[in-house]
Amino acid sequence: MLANHHKFQSAIILLVAAIAFMVIYNQVFDGKLDSNGDNASYYILGKALANGNGYVNINNINKEANNHFPPGYPVIVSGIIKVFGDSPENLKIANGLFLLLTHIALYFLIKHVTNRESAAIIALLLVIMNSHLLRYSTIIMSEVPFLFFSTATLLAFTKINYQKPPWKDVYLYIVIALLTISFHIRTSGVALIVGILLFLVISRHWKHVAIITIILLLLAMPWQIRSQSLGGSSYIKQLKMVNPYRPELGKANFKDYFSRFGNNINRYLSREIPTATLSITQPNYRQAASISEWLYGIFFFAVIIFGVLNLKKYKLLIFTYLAGTLAILSLWPDVWIGIRFILPAIPFLILGLVNGLQELLIRITPAPVSKYVIWLPVLLIILLFPNIKKMKQQAKAEITTEWANYFSLAGWVGDNLEENTVVACRKPGLFYMYSNCYTVNYKYTPVAQDFINDLVIKHVDYVIMDQLGYSSTSRYLYPVIQNNPEKFELIQERSKPSTYLFLLKD
């Protein structure tokens, strides 16, 4: 009878949470294509798979095999395209559904590891209203699907019965399947694998370690073999560079990695962890972190760690997952800034924050009132309301004139030039989605002749010079056009700000 009551209570809580999310999601849904560029790449790869072209860049005239993005999310995209059509809006809505499913898994996971209904409810509400999670649930990106599968992995892992032989436990195989999917959606899913294996090693469940390791290696092998046959992982190559956006700087040495580690830890502790968790501030990356930011960030992180270490169950699992995630991010190029990279960890940072605050409140208040004061962290939700208003405004806002000009030229190319035209531009995936012509990026090199030779090798017909704000335009593209006017003929221009379409002459 009591079990049925708890099930009914959970169903009501999740129903209310789902309604709240759908109301908010409908208000902040942004139908515009995001300008990050990776979203277009995911769309292109998914469309290629859906059309039977294979895992290739169909926006490239040579249909070159893609070796940058793991195949998991493009496979999901291809399935949605096959069933519902290739409208980008369908893919955005699908990510919203993935986030809704994540809420359900999170509620049960948090309730289980904290053994406290209030923690599950408060954390769930904070997750629902987190502007970063909401934003990425309206973008064609892999972070939210990865968040769902990784959360489902952790939830399934808590269901494993160590009293029975592992090969007879269905939950172990569910965990392996979800781990495999997670890893093939985002390479950073290796942190999830490491977290689970460390938990099992420390817990001395050796048979589980062996089964998971062997099966995961076998399931990951096809993608790894393919990647090596195409020259190796592009992520690893970028990791070895001083700056992926300035290849002329060469490979990173020990000093560069040491500096990178310090810069990343500095940024995550002082700015991005607090910003990601509560989404109430916007860091100014042009200025060094202030003392107040550092003090706030350290206190904030300390509360999160305190909360994780005081979980009633599976504290080691959550701790190793977060530690593994931060360890990987600390070694990534420090030019990769922003919340995007830490986004899948946000719900678990929120879990640590809520549980940490509740544990502190329990320790400083008398027992008779502690059962009431543990609800005080719900006040954090008030801080998030302004985010919803800002996101509504952002969703309704028109795209900037820089991007409007860029897409306008893409549309002109699609309407006026031959179908097999090849255009070199800074965001080739996005340009392709508006022009439906072949696109490539130009080579990041300060040597003009190398730059031009690369355009010829790629069979480029036209070049776009934008004013989107990327340093590669002023560093590499503009000097070549300015110093070699005989090679570039102006065909089309959009003004305020000026955006140009040049013909590459023989």
C-alpha positions in Angstrom: 0.0 0.0 0.0 2.8 2.4 1.0 4.7 1.5 -2.2 1.6 2.4 -4.3 1.3 5.7 -2.5 5.0 6.6 -3.3 4.5 5.6 -6.9 1.4 7.8 -7.2 3.2 10.7 -5.5 6.1 10.4 -7.9 3.7 10.3 -10.9 2.0 13.5 -9.7 5.4 15.2 -9.2 6.6 14.2 -12.6 3.4 15.2 -14.3 3.5 18.7 -12.7 7.2 19.0 -13.7 6.5 17.9 -17.3 3.7 20.5 -17.6 6.0 23.2 -16.1 8.7 22.3 -18.6 6.5 22.2 -21.6 5.0 25.7 -20.7 8.5 27.1 -20.3 9.9 25.3 -23.4 7.1 26.6 -25.6 7.9 30.2 -24.4 11.7 30.0 -25.0 11.6 27.8 -28.2 13.8 29.5 -30.8 13.1 28.4 -34.4 16.2 30.2 -35.8 19.3 28.2 -36.7 22.0 28.7 -34.1 25.2 30.2 -35.5 27.7 27.9 -33.9 28.1 25.8 -37.0 28.4 22.3 -35.5 24.6 22.2 -35.6 24.7 22.4 -39.4 27.4 19.7 -39.5 25.2 17.3 -37.4 22.2 18.1 -39.7 24.3 17.4 -42.8 25.7 14.1 -41.5 22.2 13.0 -40.4 20.8 13.9 -43.8 23.6 12.0 -45.5 22.8 8.9 -43.5 19.1 9.3 -44.1 19.7 9.5 -47.9 21.9 6.5 -48.0 25.1 8.4 -48.8 27.0 7.1 -45.8 28.8 9.0 -43.0 30.1 11.7 -45.3 30.0 15.5 -45.7 27.5 15.8 -48.5 28.2 19.6 -48.6 31.7 18.7 -49.9 32.1 18.1 -53.6 34.2 15.0 -53.0 31.7 13.7 -50.4 34.6 13.2 -48.0 34.2 10.8 -45.1 33.6 12.6 -41.8 36.1 11.8 -39.0 35.4 14.6 -36.6 32.0 14.0 -35.0 31.2 10.7 -33.3 28.3 9.0 -35.2 25.8 8.7 -32.4 23.9 11.9 -32.7 23.9 12.0 -36.5 22.4 8.5 -36.4 19.6 9.9 -34.2 19.2 12.8 -36.6 18.9 10.5 -39.6 16.2 8.5 -37.9 14.2 11.7 -37.1 14.7 12.9 -40.7 13.5 9.5 -42.1 10.4 9.5 -40.0 9.4 13.1 -39.7 11.2 14.8 -42.6 14.3 17.0 -42.8 12.9 20.2 -41.2 15.4 21.5 -38.7 12.5 22.4 -36.4 11.7 18.7 -35.9 15.3 18.1 -34.7 15.0 20.9 -32.2 11.7 19.5 -30.8 13.3 16.1 -30.5 16.0 17.6 -28.3 13.3 19.1 -26.2 11.8 15.6 -25.8 15.3 14.3 -24.8 15.5 16.9 -22.1 12.0 16.0 -20.8 13.1 12.4 -20.6 16.2 13.4 -18.8 14.1 15.1 -16.2 12.3 11.8 -15.5 15.5 9.9 -15.2 17.1 12.6 -13.0 14.2 12.7 -10.6 14.5 9.0 -9.8 18.3 9.1 -9.8 18.5 12.0 -7.4 15.8 10.6 -5.2 17.7 7.4 -5.0 21.2 8.8 -4.2 20.0 11.4 -1.7 17.2 9.4 -0.2 15.4 12.7 0.1 12.3 13.7 -1.9 12.9 17.4 -1.3 16.3 17.2 -2.9 14.9 15.5 -6.0 12.1 18.1 -6.4 14.3 21.1 -5.8 17.1 19.9 -8.1 14.5 18.9 -10.8 13.0 22.4 -10.7 16.5 24.0 -11.0 17.3 21.8 -13.9 14.0 22.6 -15.7 14.7 26.3 -15.3 18.4 26.3 -16.2 18.8 28.6 -19.2 21.8 26.7 -20.6 20.0 23.4 -20.7 16.9 25.1 -22.1 18.9 26.8 -24.8 20.6 23.6 -26.0 17.3 21.8 -26.0 16.3 24.1 -28.9 19.6 23.7 -30.9 20.5 20.8 -33.2 23.4 19.7 -31.0 24.5 16.5 -29.2 24.7 17.8 -25.6 21.1 17.1 -24.6 20.8 13.6 -26.1 24.1 12.8 -24.5 22.8 14.1 -21.2 19.7 11.8 -21.5 21.7 8.7 -22.3 24.4 9.4 -19.6 21.8 10.0 -17.0 19.9 6.9 -18.0 23.2 5.0 -17.7 23.7 6.2 -14.1 20.1 5.4 -13.2 20.4 1.9 -14.7 23.7 1.4 -12.9 22.1 1.9 -9.5 19.7 -1.0 -10.3 22.5 -3.6 -10.7 22.2 -6.5 -8.3 25.6 -7.5 -7.1 24.1 -10.6 -5.3 23.6 -12.4 -8.6 26.1 -13.4 -11.3 26.7 -10.3 -13.5 26.1 -12.2 -16.7 22.6 -12.9 -15.4 21.8 -9.3 -14.5 19.8 -7.5 -17.3 20.7 -4.1 -15.8 24.4 -4.7 -16.5 23.7 -5.1 -20.2 21.4 -2.1 -20.2 24.3 -0.1 -18.7 26.7 -1.4 -21.3 24.3 -0.5 -24.1 23.7 3.0 -22.8 27.4 3.5 -22.2 28.1 2.6 -25.7 25.5 5.0 -27.1 26.8 7.8 -24.8 30.4 7.3 -25.9 29.4 7.3 -29.6 27.4 10.6 -29.1 30.2 12.5 -27.4 33.8 11.3 -27.0 33.8 13.0 -23.5 31.6 10.1 -22.5 34.8 8.3 -21.6 34.5 10.2 -18.3 31.3 8.3 -17.6 33.0 5.0 -18.5 36.0 5.8 -16.2 33.6 6.9 -13.4 31.7 3.6 -13.5 34.8 1.4 -13.8 36.5 3.2 -10.9 33.5 2.7 -8.7 33.5 -1.0 -9.6 37.2 -1.4 -9.0 37.1 0.3 -5.6 34.1 -1.8 -4.7 36.0 -4.9 -5.9 33.4 -6.0 -8.3 36.0 -7.5 -10.7 33.7 -9.6 -12.8 31.6 -6.5 -13.6 34.8 -4.6 -14.5 35.9 -7.4 -16.8 32.5 -7.8 -18.6 32.0 -4.0 -19.1 35.6 -3.5 -20.3 35.6 -6.3 -22.8 32.2 -5.6 -24.3 32.8 -1.9 -24.5 36.1 -2.4 -26.3 34.5 -4.7 -28.8 31.6 -2.3 -29.4 33.9 0.8 -29.7 36.4 -0.9 -32.0 34.6 -0.4 -35.4 34.5 3.4 -35.0 38.1 3.5 -33.7 39.3 1.4 -36.6 37.5 3.6 -39.1 38.9 6.7 -37.4 42.4 5.4 -37.6 42.0 4.5 -41.2 41.1 8.1 -42.0 44.1 9.5 -40.3 43.2 9.4 -36.6 40.8 11.3 -34.4 40.6 15.0 -35.2 39.8 15.7 -31.6 43.1 14.2 -30.5 44.9 16.3 -33.2 43.2 19.4 -31.9 44.1 18.5 -28.3 47.8 18.3 -29.4 47.8 21.8 -30.9 48.6 25.0 -29.1 45.5 26.6 -30.7 43.2 24.7 -33.2 42.3 28.0 -34.7 45.9 29.0 -35.4 47.6 25.8 -36.7 50.8 27.8 -37.6 51.6 27.9 -33.8 52.3 24.2 -34.0 51.9 21.4 -31.4 51.7 22.0 -27.7 54.6 21.1 -25.4 54.6 20.3 -21.7 54.7 24.0 -20.8 51.6 24.7 -23.0 49.7 21.8 -21.4 50.6 23.1 -17.9 49.5 26.6 -18.9 46.3 25.2 -20.5 45.5 23.3 -17.3 45.9 26.3 -15.2 43.8 28.6 -17.4 41.0 26.0 -17.7 40.8 25.3 -14.0 40.9 29.1 -13.3 38.0 29.7 -15.7 35.9 26.7 -14.6 36.2 27.4 -10.9 35.9 31.2 -10.9 33.2 31.5 -13.6 31.8 28.6 -15.6 30.8 26.2 -12.8 28.8 28.8 -10.9 27.4 30.2 -14.2 26.5 26.8 -15.6 24.9 25.6 -12.3 22.6 28.6 -11.6 22.8 30.5 -14.9 22.3 33.9 -13.2 25.5 35.6 -14.3 27.3 36.1 -17.6 31.1 36.0 -17.3 33.2 38.7 -19.1 36.0 36.7 -20.7 37.8 39.9 -21.8 38.7 40.6 -18.1 40.6 38.5 -15.7 38.5 36.9 -12.9 38.2 39.2 -10.0 38.9 38.3 -6.3 35.2 38.3 -5.6 34.5 35.9 -8.5 37.3 33.6 -7.2 35.9 33.6 -3.6 32.4 33.0 -4.8 33.5 30.3 -7.2 35.6 28.4 -4.6 32.8 28.6 -2.1 30.3 27.4 -4.7 32.4 24.5 -5.8 33.1 23.6 -2.2 29.4 23.3 -1.5 28.9 21.1 -4.5 31.8 18.7 -3.5 30.5 18.7 0.1 27.0 17.8 -1.3 28.4 15.0 -3.5 30.5 13.5 -0.7 27.5 13.5 1.6 25.2 11.6 -0.8 23.5 8.7 0.9 24.3 6.3 -2.0 26.7 6.1 -4.9 28.7 9.2 -3.8 31.8 7.7 -5.3 30.1 7.1 -8.7 28.9 10.8 -9.0 32.2 12.1 -7.7 34.3 10.1 -10.1 32.1 11.1 -13.0 32.3 14.8 -12.2 36.1 14.5 -11.5 36.7 12.7 -14.8 34.6 15.3 -16.7 36.6 18.2 -15.2 39.9 16.3 -15.8 39.2 16.0 -19.5 38.0 19.5 -19.9 41.1 20.9 -18.1 43.3 19.5 -20.9 41.2 20.8 -23.8 42.5 23.9 -25.7 41.8 26.9 -23.5 40.4 28.8 -26.4 37.4 26.6 -26.1 35.5 28.6 -23.6 31.8 28.7 -22.7 29.2 26.6 -20.9 28.8 24.2 -23.8 31.6 21.8 -22.8 30.4 21.4 -19.2 26.7 21.4 -20.0 26.2 17.6 -19.6 27.5 17.9 -16.0 25.1 20.7 -15.0 22.4 18.4 -13.5 25.0 16.7 -11.3 26.5 20.0 -10.2 22.9 21.1 -9.3 22.5 17.8 -7.4 25.7 18.5 -5.4 24.7 22.1 -4.7 21.2 21.2 -3.5 22.3 18.3 -1.4 25.2 20.3 0.0 23.0 23.2 1.0 20.5 20.8 2.6 23.2 19.0 4.5 24.6 22.3 5.8 21.1 23.4 6.9 20.5 20.1 8.7 23.8 20.6 10.6 23.1 24.1 11.8 19.4 23.9 12.7 17.7 22.0 15.5 16.2 18.6 14.5 12.5 19.6 15.0 12.8 22.3 12.3 15.4 20.8 10.0 12.7 18.9 8.0 11.3 22.3 7.1 14.5 24.3 6.5 15.8 21.8 4.0 13.3 23.3 1.6 15.1 26.7 1.7 17.2 25.9 -1.4 13.9 26.2 -3.4 14.4 29.9 -3.1 17.2 29.6 -5.7 14.5 29.1 -8.2 13.5 32.8 -7.8 16.9 33.8 -9.2 16.2 31.9 -12.4 13.0 33.7 -13.4 14.7 36.6 -15.2 16.4 34.0 -17.5 13.1 32.9 -18.9 12.2 36.4 -19.8 15.5 36.9 -21.5 15.2 33.7 -23.4 11.7 34.6 -24.6 13.2 37.9 -26.0 16.0 36.0 -27.6 13.7 33.5 -29.3 11.6 36.4 -30.8 14.6 38.5 -31.8 15.7 38.8 -35.4 19.1 37.5 -36.4 21.9 40.1 -36.5 22.6 42.0 -39.7 26.0 40.3 -40.0 24.3 36.9 -40.2 21.4 38.2 -42.2 23.9 39.4 -44.9 25.8 36.1 -44.8 22.6 34.1 -45.3 21.3 36.5 -47.9 24.4 35.9 -50.0 24.0 32.1 -49.4 20.4 32.4 -50.8 21.6 34.4 -53.8 24.2 31.7 -54.6 21.5 29.0 -54.4 19.2 31.0 -56.7 21.7 32.3 -59.3 24.7 30.0 -59.5 25.1 26.4 -60.8 24.3 23.6 -58.5 27.9 22.2 -58.4 29.3 25.6 -57.4 32.0 25.4 -54.6 32.1 28.2 -52.1 34.8 28.8 -49.5 33.6 30.4 -46.3 34.0 30.5 -42.5 30.9 28.5 -41.6 30.5 26.1 -44.5 27.8 24.0 -42.9 25.5 26.9 -42.3 26.2 28.4 -45.7 25.2 25.0 -47.3 21.9 24.9 -45.5 20.9 28.2 -47.1 22.5 27.8 -50.5 22.4 24.0 -51.1 25.8 24.4 -52.9 29.1 22.7 -52.1 31.0 24.4 -49.4 34.4 24.2 -47.8 36.4 26.1 -45.2 39.6 28.0 -46.3 43.0 27.0 -44.9 44.2 28.7 -41.8 47.6 29.8 -43.0 49.3 33.2 -43.1 51.2 32.2 -46.3 49.2 33.7 -49.2 50.3 31.2 -51.8 49.5 28.2 -49.6 46.1 29.8 -49.0 45.4 30.2 -52.7 46.8 26.8 -53.6 44.4 25.2 -51.1 41.4 26.9 -52.7 42.5 25.5 -56.1 42.9 22.0 -54.7 39.4 22.2 -53.2 38.0 23.3 -56.6 36.7 26.6 -55.1 34.8 28.9 -57.4 33.7 31.6 -55.0 34.9 33.0 -51.7 32.8 34.7 -49.0 34.4 37.4 -46.8 32.1 38.0 -43.9 32.0 40.2 -40.8 30.8 37.6 -38.4 33.6 38.4 -35.9 35.8 35.4 -36.3 39.6 36.2 -36.1 40.4 33.8 -39.0 38.7 36.2 -41.4 41.0 39.1 -40.6 44.1 37.0 -39.9 44.0 34.7 -43.0 41.3 35.6 -45.6 41.3 39.4 -45.7 45.1 39.8 -46.3 45.0 37.4 -49.2 42.2 39.2 -50.9 43.7 42.6 -50.2 47.1 41.7 -51.5 46.0 39.6 -54.5 43.2 41.7 -56.1 43.9 40.1 -59.5 42.7 36.7 -58.1 39.4 37.9 -56.7 36.5 39.6 -58.6 33.7 41.1 -56.5 30.3 39.6 -57.6 27.9 40.5 -54.9 27.9 42.7 -51.8 25.7 43.2 -48.8 26.2 46.4 -46.8 26.1 47.5 -43.2 28.2 45.6 -42.4 29.8 44.8 -45.8 29.8 41.1 -46.7 31.3 40.1 -50.0 31.0 37.3 -52.6 34.2 37.0 -54.7 34.8 35.0 -57.8 38.2 33.1 -57.6 39.9 33.8 -60.9 42.3 31.5 -62.7 
